[in-house]
Amino acid sequence: MEMTTKVALVTGANKGIGHEISRQLAGLGFTVFAGARDPERGEASATRLREEGLDVRFVALDVTKTTTILAAAQLIEAQVGRLDVLVNNAGMGILRTPPAVLTADDVRAVYETNVFGVIAVTQSMLPLLERSAAGRIVNISSTLGSLAAASDPDRDTSSAAYATSVGLAYSTSKTALNAVTICFANQLRDTSIKVNAVCPGHVATDLNGFAGKRTVEQGAREPVRLATLDSEGPTGGFFDDAGPKPW
């Protein structure tokens, strides 16, 4: 099937930043597959965007379940034949527990979504991205995953209180996600596919009890910019809307 409209898949797209990334990409003319694990919420979210005149299609996708990942890839292939953009946005939230008492099982649960889910989705969507003239992969990370920031004694990110408020699981999962980003970028460096990580900032979402100072519109802008990079754009980087971030 030949299709000139660009195609994107956004995971965790039924609310928050994922919903807004879907809106902004569709507003640029993309056909957007909005992935969500809850069919009722996912379809409702996609319907709201279609009512705005946008081409947004719900696809059932739980990043921790291989069967749904493969089914989503098959659906996208059947409907449009390729993928130009993958935004790995689905994420599990912060567990505000001191590192000394957070259980290994709690950490594993966060990694299943924030790290292993990204790996599984990316691997399954790569054949579709390779059919694009300019594939783009954007991984939604966080400054909380920056080792440079966390180890800087002049920043509150290195305090004991911060370690408890952020939690061992979430922060280290984003550090691991940054490393995953580099690995895929290095593998694909000689292709037309670019892979980058991005921190959307402290956005008001249910992940933080809507305590963030930034709107979802603001938080989605940099992910959308990286999703629409031209051929001269970077790969294997970590960014926010102020520019490159330290690992």
Order of alpha helices (4+ residues) and beta strands (2+ residues): beta-alpha-beta-alpha-beta-alpha-beta-alpha-alpha-beta-alpha-alpha-alpha-beta-alpha-beta-beta
